[in-house]
Amino acid sequence: MSPAAARQAFFDRTHTDDLIAFLGTSPSPYHAVASAAERLEKAGFRQVAETDAWDAAAGGRYVIRGGALIAWYLPEGAGPETPFRVVGTHTDSPNLRVKPLPDTGSAGWRQVAVEIYGGVPLNTWLDRDLGLSGRLTLKDGSWRLVQLDEPLLRVPQLAIHLDRQVNDGMKLDKQRHLTPIWGLGPVDEGSLIAYVAQRAGLEPAEVVGWDLMTHDVQPASYLGRDRELLAGPRLDNLLSVHAATAALAAVASAGGAGLPYIPVMAAFDHEETGSESDTGAQSPLLGNVLDRTVYARGGTPEDRARALAGTVCLSSDMGHAVHPNYTERHEPGHHPLPNGGPILKVNVNNRYATDGVGRAVFAAACEKAGVPWQTFVSNNAMPCGTTIGPITAARLGIKTVDCGIAALSMHSARELCGAADPYLLASAIKAFLEG
Ligand code: ZN
């Protein structure tokens, strides 16, 4: 079979259609975990509270903490020393987030003060129609999701007539030039939160806290002559969250009989800012969940150590496809392309956790799934990004492999990848989880 025919054979548009829907209902990390939970519930998973005592019943369970979700499927007959297979992802994406006192303005314009979250290519947020989403926290500490999908805000670019040098390199001041407008009139203090509260069906006085962020309201879509590409927001890293959810749900739906591992999915928040939070990969969240499932099955610290020693984590996150207009930025011998299958990410300075043994695990999963795969390594002159992979490996002492999908425009408000790759990734993750 030719590579093109192989790709076509694997092109499951149903999976990619569902990813497009997932992106649309997941404008914030809080929404992403809700979207994942909805799919897990359909596959028979049930939510458990961290504050409850956990039992050892077989089946699917998940916990949600803020914008993070950990789900696992306990097969019938798993012992306390049974190792785990963990697929790790993150739910957050770089964007513009609402400041504590958001109502501001200048020269007759009403504006919203925003803070920049993560590594944002600022120009990609100009002249886009932006919605608002996130969560509103009530006096009793509970919170409600809110998603306003119509054009509410916009960061208007300066006209070229007022900036003749713009094409020689745009300079954007993070404080002065990124403040979105949302209407005309004098600054009306308290009006943004009051408006959002009302839209969520709440009395403004009930809302005492908020975590709100902007998103491009244009939905994700297929792109290209043959619709073989996928353009959309938050592909980094909701593509992986969606693939991991689909893979874990598929493993659970198959019944899990005879599984040598306990399949686990970890979707962390705050990867884009260094993972240092109670919901990030540096937190004890994943470790606590794994430990508690061991102890719930009557395991001892010895069982826990044995389980973790046999555990492997597959960290999945977006990577760079070779850019046709900037090929010199890439490693000349490693040119991942969209729809060539998932990429194995390698960096000997441990920006990625992959080593030769990890490569073998990844290759075996792809081979079992019948999925082609590629390798990514940076050009030595270009600093390499990193992922939750090395953090998880160091934090839990578990064998970890970094993989992902080749994309262009990473961290842009609208990214681009192959439309067949999400299914190929999900298939590889499923094979990995099954062991
Ligand atoms: Zn990422």
Residues whose N, C-alpha, C, O or C-beta is under 5 A from the ligand:
A	BS01	ZN	D236 N237 D317 M318
